[in-house]
Amino acid sequence: MILRKPRADDAYLIFSAYAKDQDVTRYLTWKPHSSVEETLEFVRRALDAWDREEAFTWIITLRESAEVIGSIDLRVESNANLGYLLAKPHWNRGYMTEAVRAVVEWALAQDSVNRVWAVCDVENLASARVLEKAGLLREGILHNWIVLPNRSIDPRDCYCYARLK
């Protein structure tokens, strides 16, 4: 697989591959996109954040075909906060573990980053396993941490994972 910066012309591919998929967005902080225009706005925000060096979104593509299969995002706050998603046909193939490892290594190589962390819903065992296989350690549970609108209107418990420099 290849990680690359998004382009405006990725919007339709992202929308088709995963942004509108209810299963893919089940544990995310946003609802499935209902139009490619929503996805284009996401790409615009991602590129703007990249230019400001506040967040870095990479599109995950297959090396052989350049097919868009997911994305991974690193938000640089006081530490680096990681998020990701993958198109359903590509689940359980090791792609996301590989992407998380690569982005964590990149982040920890930056002088300003001492910690990379991520959270996942306590019911999202697949995501927990990705983080563990990628070398992040579970630090505990953050109770009532985040609202996942595709699951509940109430804040949900999340596992917190991290890797330190």
N, C-alpha and C positions, 0 to 999 in steps of 0.2 A: 504494500500500500504506500501511498504518498500523501503527505500533509502539505497543503498549500494555502496561501492566502485566498479568500473568496474573491470572486469577480461578480459584477452586476449580472452578467449573462448566466450565472449559476442559479438564479432565482427559480426558474422553471424546473430545473433538475432537482433542486433541494425540495421544492414543493411536491413534486411528483414522487420522489424517493422516500421522503419521511416527514416533512413538515405538516402534512395533512393527516397523518396516520395516528389514530387514537391509541393504538397499542404502543407506539413509539413514544408518544407524548404523555403517557399515563402518569409518570412520576416526575414530570417537569413543572416549572412554575408558570407555564403559558399553555393556553388551549391550542388544539390543532388549528393550523391556518385554514381559513375558508376560501382564500384566494391567493393567487400568485403575487398579487400586489402586496399582501401582508409579508410574504417571503422576501420580496424585493426591498421592502422597508427594513426588514431584519438585516439584509445584506448591507444596505446603506449605513445602518447604525453600527454594524460590525466594522466596516471599513473606516468610519469616522473615529471609532474608539481605537482602532489600530493606529491611525494617524496621530492621535493624542497620546498613544502608548499607555492607555488605561486598561485595555483588554486586547487580547489576541485570539482571534477565531481562525482556526484552520479547517479547511474542507478536507475530508478524508476521501481519497479516490483509490480505486484499484490500479495497480501499476500496469497491468496488461491491457486494460480497456479504457482507463481514465474514467470509469463509471463513478459517479458521486454516490457514496454509501453512508456518509455521516459527517459529523463535525465535532470538534473539540474546542473548548474555549477556556482561556486562562485570564481571569480578571485580576489585575494587579492592584491590590489595596495595601494594607500594612504588610500583608503576606500575599501569596498567590492562591487564588481560589479557582478550582478546576470544575468544569462541567462538560458533559458530552452526551451524544446520542448517536444511534446507529440504525440504519434501515433494517427492518425486520428480516428480510431474506439473508442478511449477513450476520445475524446473531449466532453466538456459540461457535465462532470460527477463529477467535483469538485476535481479531482486528482491533477491538477497542483496548484490550490489554496492551497491545503493541503501541497504539497511539498514546495511551496514558503514560506508559514508560518513557516514550520519546519526549513528550511535552514536559513531564516532570524533570527529566534530565536537563532539558533546555532551560527550564525555569531556574533550577538550582545552580546552573552555571552563570546566571546573571548576578552581578555584585549585590544588587539591592534585594534579592530574594533569599531568605533564610528558611522559609517554610512554605510548602505547598500543601494545601488541604482541600478536602472535598467532603460533601455530605451526601448521604443517600437515605431515602425513606427506609425505615426498619423492615418493611415488607418487600423491598426491592433487593432480593437476595442475589440476583444476577449482577447488579451493579456493585454490591458489596464484594462479591467474588472478584470482579474486575480490579477493584482497588487493591484488594489483598494480593492478587497475582502480580500486580504492577509494583508491589513493594511498599505500599502505604500501610501504616499501622492503625488499627482501630483504637481511638482514644476514649471512646465512650458514647453515650447517647445524649443528644441535645433534645430535651423535652419541649414539646409545643414549639418547634423551631421554625417551621416554614409551612405556608399554605400551598398546597398542590391542587389547583382548581379542578383537575381532572379526577381527583380522588375525594376531596372534601373541602368545605368552606372553612373548616377549623384547622388551625395549625397542627402539624403532625410531627411525631418523633422521628428523628434522623440519627443514624450513626455518623460519627465524625471520624474521618481518617486523615492522616497527615504523614508527610515525610519531611525530615529536617536536613539541612545542609550538613 
